[in-house]
Amino acid sequence: MDANDTIDALAALAQPTRMEAFRRLAAAEPEGIAAGELARRLDIPQNTLSAHLAVLVRAGLAAGDRQGRSIIYRADLAALRNVVLFLLQDCCDGRPEICAPLIAELSPCCVPQE
């Protein structure tokens, strides 16, 4: 991940419908969600959603997989991880105690269930 890739990803998310689409895709992991169902959940026309999904795919934040007549979209959480890591790469100039609260706040949402 470099600065240009990070800028592309952040630009793709810097639009309300795309941001919400990505959030819904992330919530649907690991199964993903059909494009038509996502359009219904977002209450937008399918062609509008297709344009937004194309931006997310070009930015590397989502991927589509054709299954029969549907395309199942999934969030690329590894790409999101790379964006966040790039942003925090030089976090706190070697003083991890400053970044610790940020990292702690990110952790609870993804604690594996036992």
N, C-alpha and C positions, 0 to 999 in steps of 0.2 A: 504494500500500500504506500503510495506516495501522496504528495500534496494535491496533485491534479485529480487522482482517484477520489480522495477525500472530499475535495470541492464538488466533484460530480455527484457523489452520494448525498452530500448535504444539500446541494441544489435540488436534487430529485425529491428530497423530503421537505423542501421549503415551499410546499403548496398544500393547503388543507386537505384536499381529497386524497392526494398521494400519501400524505402522512397517515391519514386514517386507514387507507387501504393497506399500507405497510403494517400498521398496528394490528389490523384484523388478520393479515397473513401470519404475523408472528404469533398471534393468539391461536391460530389454527395448526401450528406445528405439532407433530411432524407430518400429519396427514395432508395438510394443504387444503385448499378450497377451490371449487370450480369457479371460473370467471363469472358465469351467470349468477351463481349464488352470491358471490361477493357483490356484484352489481345490485342485486335485490337488497342485500343487507345495508349497502351504502345509499340505496334509493337514488341511483343514477342510471342513465341509459347505458346499455352494454358497450356501445361504440365509444362513449366518453370514457368508460372504465378502461377499455382496450388501449386508448391513447395514454392514459395514466400508467397502466401496467407496463407499456412499452418503455416509458421513461425510467421506471424502476428497474426493469430488466437491463436496459442500456447502462444504467449506473451500477449494475452488478448486485443490486439489493434484493432481487427476486428472480425466479426462474419458473418457466411454464413447461408442463409435461403433458402432451396430448394423450388422453385416455378415451378411446372411442370418439364420440362427438364432442367431448368436453376437453378443455384445457385446465389442468389442475395447477394452480399457482402456489408457490411456497416462498416464504421469506428466506433469504440467504443470511442466516444468523452469523455465519462465519465472516461474511463481508461486513456486517454491522460491527462485529467484534473488532475487525481490523480498523474500521473508522475510529472507534472509540480508543483503541490502542494507539493509533497514530496521534490523536488529539492529546493523549496523556503520556506520550513517549518521553517527554522531558519534564514530567510532572514534578513540581516542587523542588527542582534543582538539587535532587539527591537527598531530600529530607522527607522520607516516606511518611512520617507522622502527620504531615500536612495533607497528604493524599488519602490517608487511611479512612477518614470519615466518608469521602466520596466512594471509595471502593466498598466500604461496608454497606452503604446505601444501595449499591448495585447488586450486592450478593443476595439479599433475602428474596428477591423476585424469582430466583432461579435455583432455590435449594431443592436438591433431589428428594423425592418422597420415598420413604423407606417402607 
